[in-house]
Amino acid sequence: MSYLLSAWPALCWALPALVLLSATVFLARGNRRGAAQLAALVALFVMAALLMEFFTFMDARMARPGGAPGQPELGQGTRALLATMAHPRSVTAAPLSLPWLAAWSVPASYLWLLATWALHLRGPRSSPGRAKAGKTPRKKAARG
């Protein structure tokens, strides 16, 4: 576990680079399905960042008078999410807490990336007994 905790920040910051590199390779090779799967992964992270922005905004709006400032800075929630994901102790947080979910989204993303690469390397699905659409011979018109 100590090796995982010491390597955690590097794992977290290497993930966006791997996703970007993979998307570039998929698009260069014409694999739109693989690129779409990576776009869905990025969309999940964007939704998580937007949710953190919303939670930060609502926390500031619901604060007691005289407490924390009422106007949060834009991007504060996203920075908090990234810091929580990259913090090694988030892995050992209480299950189903926000830090735990943020931390374990990193290995889940690596699994998603690995599955996308496996599907990409396997190639397109085609069954040998099935004729492709558009390849059937045309029937001649009956004269009469």
C-alpha positions as CSV (number, residue, x, y, z in Angstrom):
1,M,0.0,0.0,0.0
2,S,2.9,2.4,0.7
3,Y,4.1,2.0,-2.9
4,L,0.7,2.9,-4.2
5,L,0.5,5.9,-1.9
6,S,3.9,7.1,-3.0
7,A,3.2,6.7,-6.7
8,W,-0.4,8.0,-6.5
9,P,0.3,11.6,-7.7
10,A,2.2,10.4,-10.7
11,L,-0.6,8.0,-11.6
12,C,-3.1,10.8,-11.4
13,W,-1.2,13.3,-13.5
14,A,-0.2,10.7,-16.1
15,L,-3.9,9.8,-16.8
16,P,-4.8,12.9,-18.8
17,A,-1.7,12.5,-20.9
18,L,-2.5,8.8,-21.7
19,V,-6.1,9.7,-22.6
20,L,-4.9,12.5,-24.9
21,L,-2.3,10.2,-26.5
22,S,-4.7,7.4,-26.9
23,A,-7.4,9.6,-28.5
24,T,-4.8,11.0,-30.9
25,V,-3.8,7.4,-31.9
26,F,-7.4,6.3,-32.3
27,L,-8.3,9.3,-34.4
28,A,-5.2,8.9,-36.6
29,R,-6.1,5.2,-37.2
30,G,-9.7,6.0,-37.9
31,N,-11.1,4.3,-34.8
32,R,-14.1,6.6,-34.1
33,R,-15.5,4.1,-31.6
34,G,-12.4,4.2,-29.4
35,A,-12.2,8.0,-29.6
36,A,-15.9,8.2,-28.6
37,Q,-15.3,5.9,-25.6
38,L,-12.4,8.2,-24.5
39,A,-14.6,11.3,-25.1
40,A,-17.2,9.7,-22.8
41,L,-14.5,9.2,-20.1
42,V,-13.6,12.9,-20.5
43,A,-17.2,13.9,-20.3
44,L,-17.6,12.0,-17.0
45,F,-14.7,14.0,-15.5
46,V,-16.1,17.3,-16.9
47,M,-19.5,16.4,-15.2
48,A,-17.6,15.7,-11.9
49,A,-15.8,19.0,-12.2
50,L,-19.1,20.8,-12.8
51,L,-20.7,19.1,-9.8
52,M,-17.8,20.2,-7.6
53,E,-18.2,23.7,-8.9
54,F,-21.9,23.5,-8.0
55,F,-21.2,22.1,-4.6
56,T,-18.6,24.8,-3.9
57,F,-21.0,27.5,-5.1
58,M,-23.9,26.2,-3.0
59,D,-21.6,25.9,0.0
60,A,-20.6,29.5,-0.3
61,R,-24.2,30.6,-0.8
62,M,-25.5,28.7,2.2
63,A,-22.7,29.8,4.6
64,R,-23.6,31.7,7.7
65,P,-23.3,35.4,7.7
66,G,-19.9,36.5,9.0
67,G,-18.4,33.1,8.1
68,A,-16.7,32.2,4.8
69,P,-17.0,34.7,1.9
70,G,-20.2,34.4,-0.1
71,Q,-18.8,34.6,-3.6
72,P,-16.7,31.6,-4.5
73,E,-14.0,31.9,-7.2
74,L,-14.7,30.2,-10.5
75,G,-12.6,27.1,-10.8
76,Q,-12.3,26.6,-7.1
77,G,-14.3,23.4,-7.1
78,T,-12.4,21.9,-10.1
79,R,-9.1,22.6,-8.3
80,A,-10.5,21.0,-5.2
81,L,-11.5,17.9,-7.1
82,L,-8.1,17.6,-8.8
83,A,-6.4,18.1,-5.5
84,T,-8.6,15.4,-3.8
85,M,-7.9,13.0,-6.6
86,A,-4.2,13.5,-6.5
87,H,-3.9,13.3,-2.7
88,P,-2.5,9.9,-1.7
89,R,-4.6,9.7,1.5
90,S,-7.8,9.9,-0.5
91,V,-7.3,6.3,-1.4
92,T,-7.7,5.3,2.3
93,A,-10.6,7.6,3.0
94,A,-13.9,6.2,4.3
95,P,-15.8,4.2,1.6
96,L,-18.3,6.1,-0.4
97,S,-17.1,9.5,0.8
98,L,-16.3,12.2,-1.8
99,P,-12.5,11.8,-1.4
100,W,-12.8,8.0,-1.8
101,L,-14.9,8.3,-4.9
102,A,-12.6,10.9,-6.4
103,A,-9.5,8.7,-5.6
104,W,-10.9,5.5,-6.9
105,S,-12.1,7.1,-10.1
106,V,-8.5,7.1,-11.2
107,P,-8.0,3.3,-11.2
108,A,-11.5,3.0,-12.8
109,S,-10.3,5.4,-15.5
110,Y,-7.2,3.3,-16.1
111,L,-9.5,0.2,-16.5
112,W,-11.7,2.2,-18.9
113,L,-8.6,3.1,-20.9
114,L,-7.3,-0.5,-20.9
115,A,-10.7,-1.8,-22.1
116,T,-10.8,0.8,-24.8
117,W,-7.3,-0.2,-26.0
118,A,-8.3,-3.9,-25.9
119,L,-11.3,-3.2,-28.1
120,H,-9.1,-1.1,-30.4
121,L,-6.5,-3.8,-30.8
122,R,-9.1,-6.5,-31.3
123,G,-10.3,-4.7,-34.3
124,P,-13.8,-4.4,-35.8
125,R,-16.2,-7.2,-35.2
126,S,-17.3,-9.3,-38.2
127,S,-18.8,-12.7,-38.2
128,P,-17.6,-15.0,-41.1
129,G,-21.0,-16.5,-41.8
130,R,-22.8,-13.2,-42.2
131,A,-22.9,-11.4,-45.5
132,K,-22.2,-7.7,-45.3
133,A,-25.0,-5.2,-46.2
134,G,-24.8,-4.0,-49.8
135,K,-22.7,-6.9,-51.0
136,T,-25.6,-9.1,-52.2
137,P,-25.9,-9.6,-55.9
138,R,-28.7,-7.7,-57.6
139,K,-31.6,-9.6,-59.0
140,K,-32.4,-9.1,-62.6
141,A,-35.7,-7.6,-63.4
142,A,-38.3,-10.0,-64.9
143,R,-39.4,-9.0,-68.4
144,G,-42.7,-9.6,-69.4
